[in-house]
Amino acid sequence: MSAENLKLKGITWNHSRGFTSVVAVSQRFEELNPGVEISWEKRSLQAFADEPIDQLAKRYDFLIIDHPWAGFAARTEVIKALDTMLPVPFMKDLADNSVAKSHESYSFNNHQWALAIDAATPVAASRPDLFKKEGLELPTTYADLVELSKTGKVAIPGIPQDTLMSFYMICSTLGEDVCTSEEHVISEGIGIKALEMLRELGKNIRSESYDWNPIKVFEAMSSGDDYLYTPFAYGYSNYSKIGYAKNLLKFHDMVDIDGQKLITTLGGTGLAVSSQCKSMEMAAKFVEYAGSLDTQKGIFFDNGGQPGHRKAWTDDRVNSQCMDFFKDTLPALDRAFLRPRYHGHMYFQDRAGAPIREFMMKGGNAKSLLDELNNLYKQSLK
């Protein structure tokens, strides 16, 4: 198929950060490459995390994916190894300018399966106007956070996917990463302490929070005055940009546990190319354009994107547009834990969050819950 009538399709996720950003980049790419048309469809944030990429790769040329799919991609090769398509100096630039482990998160079996065009991890966010109005101080420790949560004005993303990431976070902060042993998901002492700490906070969180993802948390915080703080939700710089939300949110680094700031679980999104793409040559050209620094700190960011290139995170113009979101949260990104990406981990991720969410809401026996998580983990290794 010639470039004169080449039509390519992509699938992304349903938020300005995921959709308008990549649509704007594609529009400019089309203008620079006449005859090429790239259209995008969108799916829910939950489908983005859950839907198997092998099905998507049959229908789309480009996929915006979540990095836990890297192990699956390496085994099935339903998406193309980008290091076989893109110039070595370009790939080295991205590796050298990764935001924390974002670039590494899409690397598996010595190949790069997606480009980290978007970087994120859970960070804290506040409504400075409400803190001032109520005469409250930002929490600095986990104990402060629990105390603040007693006001009923603290929100968390409490859906299963996010409560699982919070469990990983507390375990890492207490000094042990999950899924490093074949015997258990986490050692008993750390696991029970992490669950009990989550419950200590969770009992003060309003029930509606347990149906929210990070987007819904930020929408609630920015559209009304019921909530003034979230301690850990995947950051969205959009809510710090004038004109985007009714009330702007200020994003911060995290509270600490015994002097160690929370080590959150790395997120972000990657741009991948289907192995069935109609034109590998044009796909490579587009991916390189989308991942380049000028695009990342320009069209991509200006149209709602959250760059994956480190120099965009430290750029003065970019930060001036969003209350220093990037400079202020970069330390949290640099500490972030790279969650497991072994081939069976999605089995565990899809099932382990719901019982943790239930425990945060209603309490129960932490030891029994940990046994349940261990059983799920052992199943996932098979």
C-alpha positions, 0 to 999 in steps of 0.5 A: 500500500502506497503512502498516498492512501495509507490508512492506519488505526490506533487504540488508546484510552478514554481521557484527554491525557490518552486521547487528544494528545495522540490525536493531535500528534497524529494530525501533525504527522499527517500534515508532514506526511501527505497521503497518510491517515492515522485514526484513533479509537478509545476504550475505558481505563479499566479495559486499557489495563485488562483487555488482552493485547493479542485481540487488539493487535489483530484490529489496530496498527498502533496500540497504547498499552500498559507495561505489565503486558511486556512479558506477554508481548515478548512471548507471543510477539503480537506486537513488534520489537521496536528496537528492530525498527528504530534507529539505535541513537534514538533508542539510546536517547530514550533510554538515557532520558527515561522518567524513572524506569518507564523505558525499562518497563517496556523492555523484556527478553532484550527487546523493546516492546513499546515506547514510554510516551507517557509517564506516571506513578501515584502521587499526592494531590491537594486543593490548596484553597481548601487547606487554607480555608480549613486551617489544615496542614499538608500531611508529611507522615502516614500517621498524619495522613490517617489523622487527616482522613478522619475529617472525611475529606480524603479520597483514594482511588479504591477500585480493585486495580488501584488498591492492589497497587497501594498494597505493592506500594506499602510493601515496597516502602516497608522494605520488600518488593512483591513477587520476588519469591516463588513461595509467597507474594510477600513475606508474612510480617511485611504483608500483614503490616501492609494490609493493616496499615491500608485498613487503618486508612481505609476505614476513614474513607467514604464508600464512594471512593471505593468505586473510583479510579484516579480520574474520578478522584481528581474529577471529584476534587476539582469539581466540588469541595467535598475532598481536599486531599488524595495521598496516592493516585496516578498523577494527571497533570491536566488537573493543574492546567488553567482552563481544564478543571473548575478548581486546580489541583496542586500535586506533591510528593508523598508522605513517609513511613518511618522516614521513607517516602512512599514508593509507589507503583509505576504506571504510564503508557507505551506506544506499540506497533502491531505485528500485523501493521499495514506499513512497518516503515510508516509505523516506525516513522510515526513512533519516532516522531511521537517519542521525540523530545520536541513532540513530547514537550510540544504538541503532545503536552499542549494537547493533554499528554503527560510526556515520557521524555525526562527533558520534558519533565524538567522543561521550564515552559512545560512546568509553567503551564501546570503549577510545576506538576512535573518538577514537584512529582519527579522524585516520586517517579524516580523512586517508583517500583516496577511491578512484575511483568512475568507472563502470568502476572495479569492473572494475579493482577486481575484477581488480587485487588478485590479482596484487598479492597474488601479488607480496606472497607470492612476489615477482617483477618489479615493473615487469611487474606494474605493466604488467599493472595499467596494462593492466587500468586502461586496459580499465576506462576503456573 
